[in-house]
Amino acid sequence: MASPSRRLQTKPVITCLKSVLLVYTFIFWITGVILLTVGVWGKVGLDVYFSLFNENATNVPYVLIGTGAVIILLGTFGCFATCRASTWMLKLYAMFLSLVFLIELVAAILGLVFRHEIKSSFEQGYMQALTQYNSTGDPRSQAVDTIQRTMKCCGVKSYMDWGQSPFYKANGIPQSCCAAPGNCTQESLKDMVKAKNVVFTEGCISKVTSVMESRMGIVAGISFGIACFQLVGMFLACCLSRYITNNQYEMV
């Protein structure tokens, strides 16, 4: 049986570890809420953009929603395990954190490795949306208009790409390509030579690609940061479990 002074030294350590782990678990829970919110926002607000990708890419918001929900549940479980000071629950919490860590790490690596395929998928989807473009307001046509207006671009590689589309033969270049909407007339939009002076001439793929590349490093860094942050929780949970076990052993 350990001396009373030894036990008195162990208890403050346990209290400190519990406090730190509770703070960590709360922050971890907040990241889950953020991921869930971003997933819902992406599904509602960015669904028009995802319509230009393949079917796998359209599942991205659902992945974020699912990941956020799992983190919220896991954070709640971690808080309960910490308050209860249950060694087996803390070990289970650490194991769950390790699994989420590995999943996020693999996802970040796959995102970097296959980023060129993502760009290629977007280019193919954009080209297909351009050839099928119409003015009825379907999601893919809306996505093309939104991108051309916000990115100030026109066509895939240049505004000349519209010359091959059925829409151009009947209506000319879409109004979303106009640099100044008031200067675009039906006559100028049906003539590639005249259109050059009133529409955005740069293609959208180059602009979208540059934005994706600039954001890819930030997204990868955040993913790795969140993954490494979970190592802290794993370490704290394991340490707390060990100290609780040692304290129970010393009291025998």
C-alpha positions as CSV (number, residue, x, y, z in Angstrom):
1,M,0.0,0.0,0.0
2,A,1.4,3.4,-1.0
3,S,2.0,6.1,1.6
4,P,-0.6,8.9,2.1
5,S,1.8,11.5,0.7
6,R,2.2,9.5,-2.5
7,R,-1.6,9.4,-3.0
8,L,-1.9,13.1,-2.2
9,Q,0.6,13.8,-5.0
10,T,-1.3,11.7,-7.4
11,K,-4.8,13.2,-6.9
12,P,-3.8,16.8,-8.0
13,V,-2.3,15.3,-11.2
14,I,-5.6,13.5,-11.9
15,T,-7.6,16.7,-11.2
16,C,-5.3,18.7,-13.5
17,L,-5.5,16.1,-16.3
18,K,-9.3,15.9,-16.0
19,S,-9.6,19.7,-16.4
20,V,-7.2,19.8,-19.4
21,L,-9.0,16.9,-21.0
22,L,-12.4,18.5,-20.5
23,V,-11.2,21.7,-22.2
24,Y,-9.7,19.7,-25.0
25,T,-12.9,17.7,-25.4
26,F,-15.0,20.8,-25.6
27,I,-12.8,22.3,-28.3
28,F,-12.9,18.9,-30.1
29,W,-16.7,19.0,-29.8
30,I,-16.8,22.6,-31.3
31,T,-14.8,21.4,-34.3
32,G,-17.5,18.8,-34.9
33,V,-20.2,21.5,-34.8
34,I,-18.1,23.6,-37.3
35,L,-17.7,20.6,-39.7
36,L,-21.4,19.8,-39.4
37,T,-22.3,23.5,-40.2
38,V,-19.9,23.6,-43.1
39,G,-21.4,20.4,-44.5
40,V,-24.9,21.7,-44.3
41,W,-23.9,25.0,-45.8
42,G,-22.0,23.3,-48.6
43,K,-25.0,21.2,-49.4
44,V,-27.4,24.1,-49.4
45,G,-25.2,26.9,-50.7
46,L,-22.6,25.2,-52.9
47,D,-24.8,22.4,-54.4
48,V,-24.9,24.3,-57.6
49,Y,-21.1,24.0,-57.9
50,F,-21.0,20.4,-56.9
51,S,-23.3,19.7,-59.8
52,L,-20.4,20.2,-62.2
53,F,-18.4,17.4,-60.6
54,N,-18.8,13.7,-60.9
55,E,-21.2,11.8,-58.5
56,N,-18.4,11.0,-56.0
57,A,-17.7,14.7,-55.5
58,T,-21.3,15.5,-54.8
59,N,-21.0,13.3,-51.6
60,V,-18.5,15.7,-50.1
61,P,-21.1,17.7,-48.1
62,Y,-22.5,14.4,-46.7
63,V,-19.0,13.3,-45.7
64,L,-18.5,16.6,-43.8
65,I,-22.0,16.3,-42.1
66,G,-21.2,12.7,-41.1
67,T,-17.8,13.5,-39.8
68,G,-19.1,16.4,-37.8
69,A,-21.9,14.3,-36.3
70,V,-19.4,11.6,-35.3
71,I,-17.1,14.1,-33.7
72,I,-20.0,15.6,-31.8
73,L,-21.0,12.2,-30.5
74,L,-17.4,11.3,-29.7
75,G,-16.8,14.6,-27.9
76,T,-19.9,14.0,-25.8
77,F,-18.7,10.5,-25.0
78,G,-15.2,11.9,-24.1
79,C,-16.7,14.4,-21.7
80,F,-18.8,11.7,-20.0
81,A,-15.8,9.4,-19.8
82,T,-13.7,12.2,-18.2
83,C,-16.3,13.2,-15.7
84,R,-16.9,9.6,-14.7
85,A,-13.1,9.0,-14.5
86,S,-13.7,5.6,-16.0
87,T,-10.4,3.9,-17.2
88,W,-12.0,1.7,-19.8
89,M,-14.1,4.5,-21.2
90,L,-11.0,6.7,-21.4
91,K,-9.1,4.0,-23.3
92,L,-12.1,3.6,-25.6
93,Y,-12.2,7.3,-26.2
94,A,-8.4,7.3,-27.0
95,M,-9.0,4.4,-29.5
96,F,-11.8,6.3,-31.2
97,L,-9.6,9.4,-31.5
98,S,-6.9,7.3,-33.1
99,L,-9.3,6.0,-35.6
100,V,-10.6,9.4,-36.5
101,F,-7.0,10.6,-36.7
102,L,-6.1,7.9,-39.2
103,I,-9.2,8.6,-41.3
104,E,-8.5,12.3,-41.5
105,L,-4.9,11.7,-42.2
106,V,-5.7,9.4,-45.1
107,A,-8.3,11.8,-46.4
108,A,-5.9,14.7,-46.4
109,I,-3.2,12.6,-48.2
110,L,-5.7,11.4,-50.8
111,G,-6.9,14.9,-51.4
112,L,-3.3,16.0,-52.2
113,V,-2.5,12.9,-54.3
114,F,-5.7,13.0,-56.4
115,R,-6.0,16.8,-56.7
116,H,-5.2,16.7,-60.4
117,E,-8.0,14.2,-61.0
118,I,-10.4,16.6,-59.1
119,K,-9.4,19.4,-61.5
120,S,-9.8,17.1,-64.5
121,S,-13.2,16.0,-63.2
122,F,-14.3,19.7,-62.9
123,E,-13.0,20.5,-66.4
124,Q,-14.9,17.6,-67.9
125,G,-18.1,18.5,-66.0
126,Y,-17.8,22.2,-67.0
127,M,-17.3,21.3,-70.6
128,Q,-20.3,19.0,-70.5
129,A,-22.4,21.7,-68.8
130,L,-21.4,24.2,-71.4
131,T,-22.5,22.0,-74.3
132,Q,-25.8,21.2,-72.6
133,Y,-26.3,24.8,-71.4
134,N,-29.8,26.3,-71.7
135,S,-31.7,29.2,-70.3
136,T,-34.3,27.2,-68.4
137,G,-32.4,27.5,-65.2
138,D,-31.4,23.9,-64.6
139,P,-28.7,23.4,-61.8
140,R,-25.8,22.9,-64.2
141,S,-26.6,25.9,-66.3
142,Q,-27.0,28.0,-63.1
143,A,-23.6,26.8,-62.0
144,V,-22.0,27.9,-65.2
145,D,-23.7,31.4,-65.0
146,T,-22.7,31.8,-61.3
147,I,-19.0,30.8,-62.0
148,Q,-18.8,33.1,-65.0
149,R,-20.2,36.1,-63.1
150,T,-18.3,35.6,-59.8
151,M,-14.9,34.6,-61.4
152,K,-15.3,37.1,-64.3
153,C,-14.5,34.5,-66.9
154,C,-16.2,33.0,-70.0
155,G,-16.1,29.5,-71.4
156,V,-13.8,26.7,-70.5
157,K,-10.4,27.9,-71.8
158,S,-11.7,31.1,-73.5
159,Y,-14.9,32.7,-74.6
160,M,-14.4,31.1,-78.0
161,D,-15.5,27.7,-76.5
162,W,-19.1,28.9,-76.6
163,G,-18.9,28.9,-80.4
164,Q,-19.2,25.1,-80.4
165,S,-22.3,25.0,-78.2
166,P,-25.9,24.6,-79.5
167,F,-26.9,27.5,-77.2
168,Y,-24.6,29.9,-79.1
169,K,-26.0,29.0,-82.5
170,A,-29.5,29.9,-81.3
171,N,-28.9,32.7,-78.8
172,G,-25.2,33.7,-78.8
173,I,-22.9,33.9,-75.8
174,P,-24.8,33.9,-72.4
175,Q,-25.3,37.2,-70.6
176,S,-23.3,35.9,-67.7
177,C,-20.2,36.4,-69.8
178,C,-20.8,40.2,-70.2
179,A,-18.1,42.4,-68.6
180,A,-20.7,45.2,-68.4
181,P,-24.2,43.9,-68.9
182,G,-25.5,47.1,-70.3
183,N,-23.0,47.0,-73.2
184,C,-24.0,43.5,-74.3
185,T,-26.5,43.3,-77.2
186,Q,-27.9,40.3,-78.9
187,E,-26.1,41.2,-82.0
188,S,-22.7,41.5,-80.3
189,L,-23.2,38.2,-78.4
190,K,-23.9,36.3,-81.6
191,D,-20.7,37.6,-83.3
192,M,-17.4,36.3,-81.8
193,V,-15.4,39.3,-83.2
194,K,-17.7,41.8,-81.6
195,A,-18.2,39.8,-78.5
196,K,-14.4,40.0,-77.7
197,N,-14.9,43.7,-76.8
198,V,-17.8,43.2,-74.4
199,V,-17.4,39.8,-72.7
200,F,-14.8,38.2,-70.4
201,T,-12.2,36.7,-72.7
202,E,-10.3,34.5,-70.2
203,G,-11.6,30.9,-69.6
204,C,-13.0,29.8,-66.3
205,I,-10.9,26.7,-65.9
206,S,-7.6,28.6,-65.4
207,K,-9.2,30.8,-62.8
208,V,-11.0,28.0,-60.9
209,T,-7.8,25.9,-61.0
210,S,-5.7,28.7,-59.6
211,V,-8.2,29.2,-56.8
212,M,-8.3,25.5,-56.1
213,E,-4.5,25.3,-55.9
214,S,-4.2,28.3,-53.6
215,R,-6.9,26.8,-51.3
216,M,-5.6,23.2,-51.5
217,G,-2.6,23.9,-49.3
218,I,-4.7,25.7,-46.7
219,V,-7.2,22.8,-46.6
220,A,-4.4,20.2,-46.3
221,G,-2.8,22.2,-43.5
222,I,-6.0,22.5,-41.6
223,S,-6.7,18.8,-42.0
224,F,-3.3,17.9,-40.8
225,G,-3.6,20.3,-37.9
226,I,-7.0,18.9,-36.8
227,A,-5.5,15.4,-37.1
228,C,-2.5,16.2,-35.0
229,F,-4.7,18.0,-32.5
230,Q,-6.4,14.6,-31.8
231,L,-3.0,13.2,-30.8
232,V,-3.1,15.5,-27.9
233,G,-6.5,14.1,-26.8
234,M,-5.2,10.5,-27.2
235,F,-2.2,11.4,-25.0
236,L,-4.3,13.1,-22.3
237,A,-6.9,10.3,-22.2
238,C,-4.2,7.6,-21.9
239,C,-2.3,9.5,-19.2
240,L,-5.5,10.1,-17.2
241,S,-6.4,6.5,-17.5
242,R,-3.0,5.4,-16.3
243,Y,-3.0,7.8,-13.3
244,I,-6.5,6.7,-12.3
245,T,-5.4,3.1,-12.4
246,N,-2.2,3.8,-10.4
247,N,-4.2,5.7,-7.8
248,Q,-6.7,2.9,-7.4
249,Y,-3.8,0.4,-7.1
250,E,-2.0,2.6,-4.5
251,M,-5.2,2.7,-2.3
252,V,-5.3,-1.1,-2.1
